[in-house]
Amino acid sequence: MIKYLPLKEITASYEPDITDALKQIVERGWFLLGEECAAFEKEYAEYIGSRHCIGCGNGYDALWLILRAYRAMGTLKEGDEVLVPANTFIASVLAITNNGLKPVFVEPDADTFIVSEEQLRKATTTRSKAYLMVHLYGRCAYSDAIGNFCRERGIKIIEDNAQAHGAIYGERRTGSLGDAAGHSFYPGKNLGALGDAGAVTTDDDKLAETIAMLHNYGSTKKYIHEQEGVNSRIDEFQAAILRIKLRRLDKDNKRREQIAGKYMSEIKNPLLRMPKAAEPGANVYHIFPLMCKQRDKLQKYLSEHGIETQIHYPIAVHKQSCYPQWHTLSLPTAETLCSQELSLPLYPLLTDEEVEVIIATVNAYQIDFNLSI
């Protein structure tokens, strides 16, 4: 079986560095907000190209903290609209609604699966105060047109960089393109911890100061609490692991791009549709999505032939049970992507031979060639 993502083997590829680092932390006896966390925040800020990096508990917390800080600063107020892609993981939207803000769902482009400037412009109203930009599947969703539009309207750009660690736009990395960015280091991400972890990056000194307070019980000095904060921190173990993995991230992303290039050039099955290719470096392929009207049959077929796959986001956020107020919304592009998406294995340890097997097997899928895409 070719696994979708063999985390055990991926973790083993960083040994003995991980074990050595964890032993050193145990010997030091300092497990939270210590030297590993400080070092990771500094190194990741430099890597992203931002002045500030604040570690936190996970990617959702990172987005929540950004919006909560903007509320505390008066930049956003209850009921303000936050534009967000309609085809995203629910964490992007939960961060909005759990801050008393109103999500406005924006349809993605049918060819790239990310939001275009045209679609963003259509969804924007006079009440739109922020755009939560999702670099979905690892693809940079920023453009000069979007940046200029948001700046002209005074709309804050908050990047959801959970899936695009290391992606590039021009000479800058995602996570440094907007006003602030939330990062997830969930174990399966391109830069993954061995548990939950996240971070915020920003050049905004006031925002960074506010988030640094909020993520530690609203405190900058022990037992002095200036805001109603939360407990959302990276522990020393996760910080050490992320420091180790960060050193190999660009190399691993290049391998991901190489594999994706093979998929895009050699998968020729007319039943399938793939996203339009991005500029080199602009997609780090956290996920490689195929679209197929016979998605479930294709997944069963690939499993029977020894290839594990995953379905990402089969139910659109506005159709989730927790958001009944939006069930009547019609967002056909997002809903189509949710009903057709299937993710192929794509990770740096995937061998050339396994890639060839996956391509050949996908190309051999022949249930009904009379169906159009």
Beta strands, then each sheet from edge to edge (+ up, - down):
strand 1: 52-56
strand 2: 81-85
strand 3: 102-106
strand 4: 128-134
strand 5: 156-160
strand 6: 168-169
strand 7: 172-173
strand 8: 180-184
strand 9: 198-202
strand 10: 219-221
strand 11: 224-225
strand 12: 272-273
strand 13: 288-292
strand 14: 341-344
sheet 1: 1+ 9- 8+ 5+ 4+ 2+ 3+
sheet 2: 6+ 7-
sheet 3: 10+ 11-
sheet 4: 12+ 13- 14+
end
